[in-house]
Amino acid sequence: ESLLTAYDAVRPLSAAEQAALPALMRANALIVAWYRWRAFHIEVADAPQEARESYKEMVNIALLLEEGGGARAEVKRVLASVEAARGASSQPGFLMSLESWLCWMIGSGLLGSDQRSEE
């Protein structure tokens, strides 16, 4: 939350960015899952089992970020908190690196997601 607040102080997120962030995070998780699967099943066929299974972490994150999921609700709560801290603002812009970071934070259990699906 503090990282998003600091980022917002430099360049506030527009309402459209705030609305799109959970879906962007989910899409990012799915893209990384696909990349890991391809990399460790096709490109490096003899990859260690841990690497071959690494795509599942991102699949779990994507599942948590589905509409109505606990992680998506947490992202929306953080965004609402930041919005309340600065008041209404609607400067345009685009956000991708913060989205990736938040996705990692949720997957690591550091952002307060409520549960993970087991594969």
MMTF fields as JSON, N, C-alpha, C and O atoms, coordinates in Angstrom:
{
  "mmtfVersion": "1.0.0",
  "mmtfProducer": "UNKNOWN",
  "numBonds": 475,
  "numAtoms": 476,
  "numGroups": 119,
  "numChains": 1,
  "numModels": 1,
  "chainsPerModel": [1],
  "groupsPerChain": [119],
  "chainIdList": ["A"],
  "bondAtomList": [4, 2, 8, 6, 12, 10, 16, 14, 20, 18, 24, 22, 28, 26, 32, 30, 36, 34, 40, 38, 44, 42, 48, 46, 52, 50, 56, 54, 60, 58, 64, 62, 68, 66, 72, 70, 76, 74, 80, 78, 84, 82, 88, 86, 92, 90, 96, 94, 100, 98, 104, 102, 108, 106, 112, 110, 116, 114, 120, 118, 124, 122, 128, 126, 132, 130, 136, 134, 140, 138, 144, 142, 148, 146, 152, 150, 156, 154, 160, 158, 164, 162, 168, 166, 172, 170, 176, 174, 180, 178, 184, 182, 188, 186, 192, 190, 196, 194, 200, 198, 204, 202, 208, 206, 212, 210, 216, 214, 220, 218, 224, 222, 228, 226, 232, 230, 236, 234, 240, 238, 244, 242, 248, 246, 252, 250, 256, 254, 260, 258, 264, 262, 268, 266, 272, 270, 276, 274, 280, 278, 284, 282, 288, 286, 292, 290, 296, 294, 300, 298, 304, 302, 308, 306, 312, 310, 316, 314, 320, 318, 324, 322, 328, 326, 332, 330, 336, 334, 340, 338, 344, 342, 348, 346, 352, 350, 356, 354, 360, 358, 364, 362, 368, 366, 372, 370, 376, 374, 380, 378, 384, 382, 388, 386, 392, 390, 396, 394, 400, 398, 404, 402, 408, 406, 412, 410, 416, 414, 420, 418, 424, 422, 428, 426, 432, 430, 436, 434, 440, 438, 444, 442, 448, 446, 452, 450, 456, 454, 460, 458, 464, 462, 468, 466, 472, 470],
  "bondOrderList": [1, 1, 1, 1, 1, 1, 1, 1, 1, 1, 1, 1, 1, 1, 1, 1, 1, 1, 1, 1, 1, 1, 1, 1, 1, 1, 1, 1, 1, 1, 1, 1, 1, 1, 1, 1, 1, 1, 1, 1, 1, 1, 1, 1, 1, 1, 1, 1, 1, 1, 1, 1, 1, 1, 1, 1, 1, 1, 1, 1, 1, 1, 1, 1, 1, 1, 1, 1, 1, 1, 1, 1, 1, 1, 1, 1, 1, 1, 1, 1, 1, 1, 1, 1, 1, 1, 1, 1, 1, 1, 1, 1, 1, 1, 1, 1, 1, 1, 1, 1, 1, 1, 1, 1, 1, 1, 1, 1, 1, 1, 1, 1, 1, 1, 1, 1, 1, 1],
  "groupList": [{"groupName": "GLU", "atomNameList": ["N", "CA", "C", "O"], "elementList": ["N", "C", "C", "O"], "formalChargeList": [0, 0, 0, 0], "bondAtomList": [1, 0, 2, 1, 3, 2], "bondOrderList": [1, 1, 2], "singleLetterCode": "E", "chemCompType": "L-PEPTIDE LINKING"}, {"groupName": "SER", "atomNameList": ["N", "CA", "C", "O"], "elementList": ["N", "C", "C", "O"], "formalChargeList": [0, 0, 0, 0], "bondAtomList": [1, 0, 2, 1, 3, 2], "bondOrderList": [1, 1, 2], "singleLetterCode": "S", "chemCompType": "L-PEPTIDE LINKING"}, {"groupName": "LEU", "atomNameList": ["N", "CA", "C", "O"], "elementList": ["N", "C", "C", "O"], "formalChargeList": [0, 0, 0, 0], "bondAtomList": [1, 0, 2, 1, 3, 2], "bondOrderList": [1, 1, 2], "singleLetterCode": "L", "chemCompType": "L-PEPTIDE LINKING"}, {"groupName": "THR", "atomNameList": ["N", "CA", "C", "O"], "elementList": ["N", "C", "C", "O"], "formalChargeList": [0, 0, 0, 0], "bondAtomList": [1, 0, 2, 1, 3, 2], "bondOrderList": [1, 1, 2], "singleLetterCode": "T", "chemCompType": "L-PEPTIDE LINKING"}, {"groupName": "ALA", "atomNameList": ["N", "CA", "C", "O"], "elementList": ["N", "C", "C", "O"], "formalChargeList": [0, 0, 0, 0], "bondAtomList": [1, 0, 2, 1, 3, 2], "bondOrderList": [1, 1, 2], "singleLetterCode": "A", "chemCompType": "L-PEPTIDE LINKING"}, {"groupName": "TYR", "atomNameList": ["N", "CA", "C", "O"], "elementList": ["N", "C", "C", "O"], "formalChargeList": [0, 0, 0, 0], "bondAtomList": [1, 0, 2, 1, 3, 2], "bondOrderList": [1, 1, 2], "singleLetterCode": "Y", "chemCompType": "L-PEPTIDE LINKING"}, {"groupName": "ASP", "atomNameList": ["N", "CA", "C", "O"], "elementList": ["N", "C", "C", "O"], "formalChargeList": [0, 0, 0, 0], "bondAtomList": [1, 0, 2, 1, 3, 2], "bondOrderList": [1, 1, 2], "singleLetterCode": "D", "chemCompType": "L-PEPTIDE LINKING"}, {"groupName": "VAL", "atomNameList": ["N", "CA", "C", "O"], "elementList": ["N", "C", "C", "O"], "formalChargeList": [0, 0, 0, 0], "bondAtomList": [1, 0, 2, 1, 3, 2], "bondOrderList": [1, 1, 2], "singleLetterCode": "V", "chemCompType": "L-PEPTIDE LINKING"}, {"groupName": "ARG", "atomNameList": ["N", "CA", "C", "O"], "elementList": ["N", "C", "C", "O"], "formalChargeList": [0, 0, 0, 0], "bondAtomList": [1, 0, 2, 1, 3, 2], "bondOrderList": [1, 1, 2], "singleLetterCode": "R", "chemCompType": "L-PEPTIDE LINKING"}, {"groupName": "PRO", "atomNameList": ["N", "CA", "C", "O"], "elementList": ["N", "C", "C", "O"], "formalChargeList": [0, 0, 0, 0], "bondAtomList": [1, 0, 2, 1, 3, 2], "bondOrderList": [1, 1, 2], "singleLetterCode": "P", "chemCompType": "L-PEPTIDE LINKING"}, {"groupName": "GLN", "atomNameList": ["N", "CA", "C", "O"], "elementList": ["N", "C", "C", "O"], "formalChargeList": [0, 0, 0, 0], "bondAtomList": [1, 0, 2, 1, 3, 2], "bondOrderList": [1, 1, 2], "singleLetterCode": "Q", "chemCompType": "L-PEPTIDE LINKING"}, {"groupName": "MET", "atomNameList": ["N", "CA", "C", "O"], "elementList": ["N", "C", "C", "O"], "formalChargeList": [0, 0, 0, 0], "bondAtomList": [1, 0, 2, 1, 3, 2], "bondOrderList": [1, 1, 2], "singleLetterCode": "M", "chemCompType": "L-PEPTIDE LINKING"}, {"groupName": "ASN", "atomNameList": ["N", "CA", "C", "O"], "elementList": ["N", "C", "C", "O"], "formalChargeList": [0, 0, 0, 0], "bondAtomList": [1, 0, 2, 1, 3, 2], "bondOrderList": [1, 1, 2], "singleLetterCode": "N", "chemCompType": "L-PEPTIDE LINKING"}, {"groupName": "ILE", "atomNameList": ["N", "CA", "C", "O"], "elementList": ["N", "C", "C", "O"], "formalChargeList": [0, 0, 0, 0], "bondAtomList": [1, 0, 2, 1, 3, 2], "bondOrderList": [1, 1, 2], "singleLetterCode": "I", "chemCompType": "L-PEPTIDE LINKING"}, {"groupName": "TRP", "atomNameList": ["N", "CA", "C", "O"], "elementList": ["N", "C", "C", "O"], "formalChargeList": [0, 0, 0, 0], "bondAtomList": [1, 0, 2, 1, 3, 2], "bondOrderList": [1, 1, 2], "singleLetterCode": "W", "chemCompType": "L-PEPTIDE LINKING"}, {"groupName": "PHE", "atomNameList": ["N", "CA", "C", "O"], "elementList": ["N", "C", "C", "O"], "formalChargeList": [0, 0, 0, 0], "bondAtomList": [1, 0, 2, 1, 3, 2], "bondOrderList": [1, 1, 2], "singleLetterCode": "F", "chemCompType": "L-PEPTIDE LINKING"}, {"groupName": "HIS", "atomNameList": ["N", "CA", "C", "O"], "elementList": ["N", "C", "C", "O"], "formalChargeList": [0, 0, 0, 0], "bondAtomList": [1, 0, 2, 1, 3, 2], "bondOrderList": [1, 1, 2], "singleLetterCode": "H", "chemCompType": "L-PEPTIDE LINKING"}, {"groupName": "LYS", "atomNameList": ["N", "CA", "C", "O"], "elementList": ["N", "C", "C", "O"], "formalChargeList": [0, 0, 0, 0], "bondAtomList": [1, 0, 2, 1, 3, 2], "bondOrderList": [1, 1, 2], "singleLetterCode": "K", "chemCompType": "L-PEPTIDE LINKING"}, {"groupName": "GLY", "atomNameList": ["N", "CA", "C", "O"], "elementList": ["N", "C", "C", "O"], "formalChargeList": [0, 0, 0, 0], "bondAtomList": [1, 0, 2, 1, 3, 2], "bondOrderList": [1, 1, 2], "singleLetterCode": "G", "chemCompType": "PEPTIDE LINKING"}, {"groupName": "CYS", "atomNameList": ["N", "CA", "C", "O"], "elementList": ["N", "C", "C", "O"], "formalChargeList": [0, 0, 0, 0], "bondAtomList": [1, 0, 2, 1, 3, 2], "bondOrderList": [1, 1, 2], "singleLetterCode": "C", "chemCompType": "L-PEPTIDE LINKING"}],
  "groupTypeList": [0, 1, 2, 2, 3, 4, 5, 6, 4, 7, 8, 9, 2, 1, 4, 4, 0, 10, 4, 4, 2, 9, 4, 2, 11, 8, 4, 12, 4, 2, 13, 7, 4, 14, 5, 8, 14, 8, 4, 15, 16, 13, 0, 7, 4, 6, 4, 9, 10, 0, 4, 8, 0, 1, 5, 17, 0, 11, 7, 12, 13, 4, 2, 2, 2, 0, 0, 18, 18, 18, 4, 8, 4, 0, 7, 17, 8, 7, 2, 4, 1, 7, 0, 4, 4, 8, 18, 4, 1, 1, 10, 9, 18, 15, 2, 11, 1, 2, 0, 1, 14, 2, 19, 14, 11, 13, 18, 1, 18, 2, 2, 18, 1, 6, 10, 8, 1, 0, 0],
  "groupIdList": [1, 2, 3, 4, 5, 6, 7, 8, 9, 10, 11, 12, 13, 14, 15, 16, 17, 18, 19, 20, 21, 22, 23, 24, 25, 26, 27, 28, 29, 30, 31, 32, 33, 34, 35, 36, 37, 38, 39, 40, 41, 42, 43, 44, 45, 46, 47, 48, 49, 50, 51, 52, 53, 54, 55, 56, 57, 58, 59, 60, 61, 62, 63, 64, 65, 66, 67, 68, 69, 70, 71, 72, 73, 74, 75, 76, 77, 78, 79, 80, 81, 82, 83, 84, 85, 86, 87, 88, 89, 90, 91, 92, 93, 94, 95, 96, 97, 98, 99, 100, 101, 102, 103, 104, 105, 106, 107, 108, 109, 110, 111, 112, 113, 114, 115, 116, 117, 118, 119],
  "secStructList": [7, 2, 2, 2, 2, 2, 2, 2, 2, 2, 1, 7, 7, 7, 2, 2, 2, 2, 2, 2, 2, 2, 2, 2, 2, 2, 2, 2, 2, 2, 2, 2, 2, 2, 2, 2, 2, 2, 0, 0, 0, 0, 0, 6, 6, 6, 7, 7, 2, 2, 2, 2, 2, 6, 2, 2, 2, 2, 2, 2, 2, 2, 2, 2, 6, 1, 6, 6, 7, 2, 2, 2, 2, 2, 2, 2, 2, 2, 2, 2, 2, 2, 2, 2, 2, 2, 7, 7, 7, 7, 7, 7, 7, 7, 7, 1, 2, 2, 2, 2, 2, 2, 2, 2, 2, 2, 2, 6, 6, 7, 1, 7, 7, 7, 7, 7, 7, 7, 7],
  "xCoordList": [0.822, 0.0, 0.87, 0.556, 1.962, 2.832, 3.518, 3.727, 3.868, 4.471, 3.485, 3.847, 2.261, 1.248, 0.956, 0.746, 0.942, 0.728, 1.854, 1.602, 3.111, 4.253, 4.21, 4.463, 3.891, 3.772, 2.69, 2.875, 1.571, 0.435, 0.769, 0.219, 1.658, 2.062, 2.841, 2.804, 3.541, 4.31, 3.423, 3.467, 2.622, 1.72, 0.46, 0.437, -0.588, -1.832, -2.41, -2.316, -3.002, -3.667, -5.013, -5.737, -5.33, -6.641, -7.689, -7.35, -8.938, -10.021, -9.987, -10.252, -9.663, -9.594, -8.466, -8.637, -7.314, -6.196, -6.566, -6.274, -7.2, -7.615, -8.59, -8.487, -9.519, -10.505, -9.855, -10.278, -8.83, -8.192, -7.118, -6.75, -6.611, -5.476, -5.696, -4.823, -6.799, -6.968, -6.969, -6.378, -7.617, -7.628, -6.239, -5.848, -5.497, -4.131, -3.238, -2.396, -3.428, -2.645, -2.929, -2.008, -4.198, -4.579, -3.995, -3.463, -4.098, -3.535, -2.027, -1.481, -1.356, 0.083, 0.43, 1.378, -0.325, -0.072, -0.233, 0.558, -1.248, -1.468, -0.358, 0.055, 0.119, 1.201, 2.483, 3.187, 2.783, 3.986, 3.849, 4.818, 2.649, 2.424, 2.684, 3.361, 2.153, 2.362, 3.846, 4.369, 4.523, 5.952, 6.721, 7.538, 6.469, 7.191, 6.903, 7.811, 5.656, 5.328, 6.085, 6.711, 6.028, 6.708, 8.211, 8.85, 8.772, 10.22, 10.715, 11.752, 9.986, 10.494, 9.886, 10.22, 8.996, 8.471, 8.868, 8.991, 9.068, 9.374, 10.817, 11.585, 11.178, 12.5, 13.615, 14.697, 13.356, 14.347, 13.677, 13.196, 13.654, 12.914, 13.413, 12.64, 14.693, 15.241, 15.378, 16.254, 14.521, 14.547, 14.234, 13.513, 14.77, 14.463, 12.96, 12.254, 12.493, 11.059, 10.535, 9.424, 11.324, 10.892, 10.614, 9.631, 11.474, 11.264, 10.032, 9.247, 9.865, 8.713, 7.394, 6.374, 7.409, 6.187, 5.982, 4.937, 6.951, 6.903, 5.732, 5.317, 5.204, 4.069, 2.838, 1.991, 2.743, 1.558, 1.403, 0.284, 2.52, 2.462, 1.658, 0.817, 1.927, 1.241, -0.206, -1.071, -0.478, -1.861, -2.647, -3.781, -2.051, -2.718, -3.003, -4.077, -2.056, -2.266, -3.415, -4.275, -3.423, -4.505, -5.853, -6.832, -5.921, -7.176, -7.61, -8.794, -6.66, -6.984, -7.492, -8.274, -7.041, -7.42, -8.686, -9.057, -9.353, -10.618, -11.633, -11.529, -12.594, -13.655, -14.276, -14.659, -14.372, -14.944, -13.935, -14.283, -12.682, -11.655, -11.116, -11.225, -10.536, -10.007, -8.885, -8.814, -8.002, -6.89, -7.39, -6.887, -8.376, -8.931, -9.565, -9.419, -10.261, -10.866, -9.78, -9.952, -8.668, -7.56, -6.953, -6.66, -6.759, -6.228, -7.179, -6.741, -8.471, -9.448, -9.444, -9.61, -9.253, -9.19, -7.983, -8.092, -6.825, -5.615, -5.806, -5.449, -6.365, -6.604, -7.55, -7.332, -8.589, -9.531, -8.84, -9.114, -7.959, -7.22, -6.316, -6.241, -5.635, -4.764, -5.597, -5.235, -6.711, -7.6, -8.09, -8.117, -8.47, -8.961, -7.855, -8.116, -6.632, -5.508, -5.171, -4.699, -5.394, -5.026, -6.213, -6.039, -7.413, -8.579, -8.717, -7.839, -9.772, -10.043, -9.047, -8.768, -8.52, -7.627, -7.761, -8.02, -7.586, -7.74, -6.704, -7.048, -5.437, -4.395, -4.241, -4.263, -4.084, -3.935, -2.557, -1.627, -2.442, -1.159, -1.358, -2.483, -0.263, -0.342, 0.55, 1.614, 0.121, 0.84, 1.035, 0.057, 2.285, 2.515, 3.507, 3.286, 4.596, 5.579, 5.01, 5.319, 4.197, 3.575, 2.601, 2.487, 1.907, 0.987, 1.746, 1.282, 2.898, 3.698, 4.161, 4.142, 4.575, 5.023, 3.888, 4.085, 2.714, 1.575, 1.207, 0.843, 1.3, 1.022, 1.997, 1.593, 3.257, 4.253, 3.955, 4.063, 3.581, 3.281, 2.12, 2.17, 1.094, -0.05, 0.381, 0.034, 1.134, 1.588, 2.491, 2.513, 3.232, 4.129, 3.404, 3.985, 2.141, 1.385, 1.684, 1.306, 2.352, 2.743, 1.715, 1.836, 0.694, -0.295, -1.61, -2.568, -1.68, -2.882, -3.953, -5.132, -3.596, -4.627, -5.12, -4.376, -6.388, -7.001, -6.761, -6.785, -6.533, -6.337, -5.697, -5.734, -5.103, -4.509, -5.12, -5.415, -5.306, -5.787, -4.596, -3.493, -4.792, -3.716, -3.813, -4.911, -2.7, -2.629, -2.004, -1.839],
  "yCoordList": [-1.186, 0.0, 1.256, 2.227, 1.241, 2.418, 2.678, 3.834, 1.624, 1.816, 2.478, 3.407, 2.008, 2.589, 4.036, 4.887, 4.316, 5.689, 6.602, 7.717, 6.126, 6.931, 7.15, 8.258, 6.101, 6.229, 7.243, 8.1, 7.136, 8.007, 9.466, 10.364, 9.708, 11.08, 11.711, 12.927, 10.89, 11.381, 11.492, 12.494, 10.463, 10.457, 9.682, 8.452, 10.421, 9.747, 8.893, 9.235, 7.787, 6.914, 7.512, 8.053, 7.406, 7.847, 6.837, 5.731, 7.215, 6.293, 5.058, 3.946, 5.254, 4.129, 3.175, 1.958, 3.712, 2.866, 2.077, 0.887, 2.746, 2.066, 0.935, -0.152, 1.191, 0.177, -0.993, -2.14, -0.703, -1.736, -2.524, -3.612, -2.018, -2.643, -4.11, -4.924, -4.496, -5.925, -6.83, -7.91, -6.406, -7.216, -7.268, -8.306, -6.174, -6.162, -7.097, -7.8, -7.098, -7.982, -9.442, -10.257, -9.774, -11.148, -11.54, -12.639, -10.642, -10.921, -11.116, -12.006, -10.308, -10.433, -11.8, -12.447, -12.234, -13.535, -14.662, -15.605, -14.569, -15.61, -15.618, -16.683, -14.448, -14.364, -14.962, -15.701, -14.644, -15.195, -16.715, -17.448, -17.189, -18.634, -19.315, -20.342, -18.75, -19.33, -19.332, -20.325, -18.21, -18.118, -19.196, -19.898, -19.336, -20.339, -21.754, -22.58, -22.027, -23.361, -23.642, -24.692, -22.707, -22.879, -23.004, -23.872, -22.135, -22.137, -23.455, -23.965, -24.011, -25.183, -26.505, -27.551, -26.477, -27.72, -27.903, -29.034, -26.805, -26.888, -26.459, -27.207, -25.259, -24.729, -25.432, -25.657, -25.775, -26.48, -27.772, -27.87, -28.73, -29.971, -30.735, -31.451, -30.592, -31.308, -30.398, -30.607, -29.406, -28.482, -29.231, -30.229, -28.758, -29.39, -29.347, -28.467, -30.285, -30.375, -29.089, -28.653, -28.485, -27.235, -26.148, -25.415, -26.052, -25.074, -25.441, -24.571, -26.73, -27.188, -26.884, -26.678, -26.855, -26.596, -25.116, -24.739, -24.273, -22.864, -22.085, -21.067, -22.542, -21.85, -21.876, -20.986, -22.901, -23.052, -21.902, -21.549, -21.314, -20.163, -19.026, -18.402, -18.772, -17.68, -18.045, -17.169, -19.317, -19.751, -19.498, -19.021, -19.815, -19.56, -18.074, -17.703, -17.232, -15.784, -15.349, -14.569, -15.853, -15.506, -15.93, -15.194, -17.106, -17.562, -16.654, -16.354, -16.223, -15.31, -13.964, -13.293, -13.576, -12.279, -12.323, -11.317, -13.474, -13.54, -12.603, -12.284, -12.18, -11.305, -11.959, -13.128, -11.206, -11.722, -12.41, -12.794, -12.579, -13.232, -12.319, -11.095, -12.933, -12.169, -11.225, -10.113, -11.646, -10.789, -9.576, -8.467, -9.788, -8.664, -7.654, -6.445, -8.153, -7.267, -6.511, -5.335, -7.175, -6.513, -5.405, -4.325, -5.657, -4.618, -3.422, -2.274, -3.693, -2.604, -1.837, -0.618, -2.552, -1.884, -0.961, 0.169, -1.434, -0.613, 0.62, 1.73, 0.424, 1.563, 2.577, 3.783, 2.103, 3.011, 3.763, 4.944, 3.105, 3.75, 4.855, 5.938, 4.577, 5.583, 6.756, 7.917, 6.44, 7.498, 8.384, 9.608, 7.774, 8.537, 9.392, 10.498, 8.896, 9.637, 10.89, 11.868, 10.886, 12.053, 12.865, 13.992, 12.33, 13.015, 12.692, 12.048, 13.117, 12.789, 13.484, 14.674, 12.733, 13.254, 12.342, 11.147, 12.899, 12.061, 12.396, 12.699, 12.343, 12.563, 11.317, 10.203, 11.486, 10.322, 9.689, 10.309, 8.465, 7.775, 6.282, 5.81, 5.542, 4.082, 3.45, 3.979, 2.326, 1.671, 0.197, -0.531, -0.252, -1.671, -2.224, -3.318, -1.518, -2.085, -2.228, -3.206, -1.296, -1.418, -2.587, -3.293, -2.791, -3.928, -5.235, -6.132, -5.353, -6.569, -6.763, -7.878, -5.675, -5.762, -6.203, -7.067, -5.625, -6.009, -7.47, -8.162, -7.939, -9.341, -10.231, -11.24, -9.868, -10.63, -10.591, -11.612, -9.423, -9.291, -10.195, -10.841, -10.248, -11.111, -12.565, -13.34, -12.936, -14.317, -14.739, -15.912, -13.801, -14.107, -14.114, -14.472, -13.721, -13.668, -12.433, -12.369, -11.451, -10.251, -9.141, -8.155, -9.282, -8.217, -8.55, -7.786, -9.665, -9.969, -10.686, -10.529, -11.473, -12.273, -13.315, -13.768, -13.695, -14.531, -16.017, -16.74, -16.51, -17.944, -18.208, -17.363, -19.393, -19.83, -21.157, -21.985, -21.354, -22.67, -23.603, -23.167, -24.854, -25.84, -26.627, -27.002, -26.88, -27.693, -29.02, -29.877],
  "zCoordList": [0.0, 0.0, 0.0, -0.688, 0.769, 0.828, -0.514, -0.881, -1.251, -2.566, -3.526, -4.249, -3.532, -4.402, -4.002, -4.867, -2.717, -2.232, -2.701, -3.158, -2.589, -3.036, -4.547, -5.019, -5.309, -6.76, -7.1, -7.964, -6.418, -6.666, -6.379, -7.016, -5.434, -5.117, -6.273, -6.458, -7.044, -8.191, -9.431, -10.144, -9.682, -10.821, -10.462, -10.506, -10.106, -9.715, -10.849, -12.028, -10.452, -11.412, -11.808, -10.973, -13.07, -13.527, -13.066, -12.643, -13.149, -12.792, -13.696, -13.241, -14.966, -15.903, -15.525, -15.6, -15.118, -14.684, -13.43, -13.321, -12.506, -11.282, -11.589, -11.021, -12.474, -12.838, -13.58, -13.429, -14.379, -15.198, -14.451, -14.895, -13.347, -12.686, -12.314, -12.615, -11.682, -11.361, -12.595, -12.567, -13.664, -14.892, -15.528, -16.061, -15.481, -16.002, -15.193, -15.75, -13.885, -13.037, -13.367, -13.435, -13.573, -13.91, -15.269, -15.427, -16.24, -17.562, -17.471, -18.123, -16.683, -16.5, -15.904, -16.348, -14.911, -14.292, -15.312, -15.326, -16.159, -17.168, -18.217, -18.675, -18.595, -19.57, -19.0, -19.689, -17.748, -17.119, -16.956, -17.153, -16.597, -16.479, -17.823, -17.88, -18.89, -20.225, -20.58, -21.086, -20.311, -20.615, -19.864, -20.459, -18.557, -17.767, -18.275, -18.367, -18.599, -19.095, -20.387, -20.529, -21.325, -22.613, -22.421, -23.017, -21.588, -21.391, -20.816, -21.24, -19.855, -19.14, -19.582, -19.027, -20.576, -21.129, -22.592, -23.062, -23.312, -24.737, -25.013, -25.617, -24.572, -24.889, -24.121, -24.664, -22.87, -22.042, -21.583, -20.454, -22.45, -22.193, -20.974, -20.338, -20.638, -19.481, -18.255, -17.415, -18.161, -17.024, -15.732, -15.755, -14.605, -13.32, -13.038, -13.528, -12.262, -11.962, -11.32, -11.621, -10.443, -9.8, -10.845, -10.739, -11.84, -12.916, -13.732, -14.108, -14.005, -14.802, -14.1, -14.758, -12.786, -12.011, -11.712, -11.181, -12.039, -11.629, -12.236, -11.68, -13.349, -13.962, -13.052, -13.123, -12.198, -11.342, -10.356, -9.984, -9.93, -9.028, -9.674, -9.027, -10.942, -11.629, -11.956, -11.981, -12.204, -12.404, -11.122, -11.172, -9.973, -8.695, -8.5, -8.025, -8.863, -8.751, -9.658, -9.249, -10.881, -11.813, -11.255, -11.383, -10.637, -10.039, -8.894, -8.747, -8.095, -6.993, -7.498, -6.824, -8.687, -9.247, -10.095, -10.699, -10.148, -10.864, -10.208, -9.023, -10.985, -10.471, -9.246, -9.283, -8.171, -6.94, -6.035, -4.919, -6.487, -5.687, -4.6, -4.681, -3.587, -2.454, -2.828, -2.304, -3.729, -4.129, -4.904, -4.723, -5.764, -6.522, -5.565, -5.743, -4.564, -3.569, -2.81, -2.492, -2.518, -1.813, -2.665, -2.153, -3.958, -4.85, -4.874, -4.798, -4.981, -4.996, -3.676, -3.665, -2.558, -1.256, -1.191, -0.717, -1.667, -1.657, -2.538, -2.143, -3.722, -4.614, -3.978, -4.091, -3.317, -2.65, -1.524, -1.311, -0.809, 0.269, -0.259, 0.322, -1.358, -1.967, -2.472, -2.282, -3.112, -3.623, -2.486, -2.612, -1.397, -0.242, 0.359, 0.833, 0.344, 0.92, 0.132, 0.711, -1.141, -1.943, -2.403, -2.866, -2.292, -2.831, -4.306, -4.88, -4.913, -6.316, -7.239, -7.086, -8.19, -9.222, -10.43, -10.288, -11.601, -12.796, -13.853, -14.995, -13.473, -14.465, -15.324, -14.8, -16.637, -17.504, -17.354, -16.839, -17.804, -17.773, -17.935, -18.097, -17.891, -18.032, -16.986, -16.666, -16.457, -15.378, -15.704, -15.873, -15.793, -16.013, -15.009, -14.49, -14.709, -13.794, -12.39, -11.709, -11.938, -10.63, -10.618, -9.616, -11.715, -11.83, -11.659, -10.956, -12.289, -12.156, -10.716, -10.195, -10.081, -8.702, -7.786, -6.932, -7.951, -7.122, -7.329, -6.378, -8.559, -8.845, -8.079, -7.502, -8.071, -7.32, -5.83, -5.151, -5.313, -3.886, -3.491, -2.444, -4.299, -3.995, -4.027, -3.135, -5.05, -5.167, -4.027, -3.653, -3.474, -2.361, -1.029, -0.005, -1.035, 0.208, 1.032, 2.202, 0.45, 1.197, 1.145, 1.871, 0.292, 0.14, 0.812, 0.697, 1.507, 2.27, 1.499, 1.815, 0.492, -0.185, 0.797, 1.666, 0.651, 1.66, 1.488, 2.484, 0.293, 0.094, -1.249, -2.143, -1.392, -2.652, -3.026, -2.165, -4.312, -4.746, -4.824, -5.155, -4.53, -4.565, -5.858, -6.271, -6.496, -7.712, -7.357, -8.225]
}
